[in-house]
């Protein structure tokens, strides 16, 4: 199992990246990404810190840790240059903070993020069919999350993504120890969102293929 949306004390999480990795590994996860919140104020320091951490993570560890960021609450025109900067520096997983209903996110954020070089649109709220079609065309994953509040629109995202054949991904969006749940716990949230066992299997296989390709870049 994987989780590509984790926050450490480099942004608004409370754990060191190493403790995050150890806690996920203990639950049986095989791959995670550290994806701390980022904007122009901290992108250079966060990218540097996360890359430094992942470079020194043991290659023979039971869990692989990939360097990532989450572009968060940006002015719309900043998604593209910041995604480009992160990718150029070596960031493997770029998450964008989508239009969740529980935070004041700028209208048009989903579209601006999808037009940039991102991998995952996190908690995209009541995303429109037009933006889901763009996500499909760009190969961007739409997140189904276990995080309180953000998960309130999981049903909408699953229903529309299934109809339009867009890619989905499961994540915890963890910030604190209690957010780090078992793979079975995460899958249970996928069931609650309307996904069947075979659909979850297909999602996980697609994500693992993506990760294999991304690690080889």
C-alpha positions, -999 to 999 in steps of 0.1 A, spaced: 0 0 0 11 36 -6 3 71 7 14 100 -13 1 129 8 19 133 42 28 165 61 57 169 85 68 196 108 83 213 78 48 227 73 17 221 95 24 185 106 39 176 140 62 147 131 97 146 116 98 129 82 117 100 97 90 94 123 63 96 96 82 69 75 86 46 105 50 49 115 37 41 80 62 13 77 50 -3 109 14 -4 95 26 -21 63 28 7 38 55 2 11 57 37 -4 50 72 10 58 107 -2 65 137 21 44 165 6 46 196 28 26 227 22 45 251 -1 42 285 -16 68 312 -27 77 318 10 92 284 16 95 264 -16 133 266 -18 138 256 18 111 228 18 123 214 -15 159 214 -3 150 198 31 127 171 16 152 162 -11 180 160 15 159 137 37 149 113 10 185 111 -3 197 99 31 168 75 37 182 40 36 178 24 2 172 -10 18 144 2 41 111 -17 41 94 16 30 104 39 1 101 76 7 97 99 -22 102 137 -22 71 158 -27 54 191 -20 18 203 -18 12 236 -36 -13 253 -12 -36 284 -14 -17 299 -42 -27 329 -64 -38 311 -96 -9 323 -118 16 308 -94 8 271 -98 26 267 -131 60 284 -122 62 267 -87 54 233 -101 80 238 -128 106 249 -101 99 219 -79 100 194 -108 133 209 -121 149 205 -86 139 168 -85 106 166 -67 88 134 -77 53 139 -63 35 173 -68 2 176 -50 -20 206 -54 -44 218 -26 -78 216 -43 -111 234 -37 -121 217 -4 -154 230 11 -139 233 46 -113 260 38 -114 293 19 -98 283 -14 -98 306 -44 -123 298 -71 -105 284 -102 -78 267 -81 -87 232 -94 -84 244 -130 -51 264 -124 -36 234 -106 -46 209 -133 -31 232 -160 3 230 -142 26 200 -139 10 183 -109 5 146 -101 -24 147 -76 -53 171 -71 -60 168 -34 -95 170 -19 -110 187 -50 -144 195 -34 -173 197 -57 -151 195 -88 -168 202 -121 -171 177 -149 -151 201 -171 -122 200 -146 -125 162 -142 -122 158 -180 -90 180 -178 -76 158 -151 -83 127 -172 -66 143 -202 -36 154 -182 -33 121 -163 -37 137 -129 -50 117 -100 -81 129 -81 -78 123 -44 -101 103 -22 -91 111 14 -96 99 49 -90 134 63 -119 149 83 -138 176 65 -120 171 32 -135 137 29 -171 151 28 -170 154 -10 -155 119 -16 -188 106 -28 -191 134 -54 -155 129 -66 -159 91 -70 -193 94 -88 -182 119 -113 -147 105 -118 -161 70 -124 -185 83 -150 -159 103 -168 -131 77 -164 -106 99 -145 -79 85 -123 -84 82 -86 -60 78 -57 -64 71 -20 -46 91 7 -47 100 44 -34 136 41 -18 130 75 -6 158 98 -7 141 132 -1 105 145 -38 98 147 -41 106 110 -18 77 101 -43 48 97 -38 13 85 -42 3 48 -74 -14 57 -86 17 74 -79 38 43 -96 12 21 -126 14 43 -129 51 35 -128 41 -2 -157 17 4 -177 45 21 -170 67 -10 -187 42 -32 -158 22 -46 -160 -16 -49 -132 -40 -41 -122 -46 -77 -122 -8 -84 -99 -2 -54 -76 -30 -67 -75 -13 -101 -67 21 -85 -39 7 -64 -24 -12 -94 -25 20 -115 -8 40 -87 19 14 -83 26 15 -120 29 53 -118 52 51 -89 75 26 -107 77 50 -136 83 80 -114 111 63 -94 129 54 -126 130 91 -139 
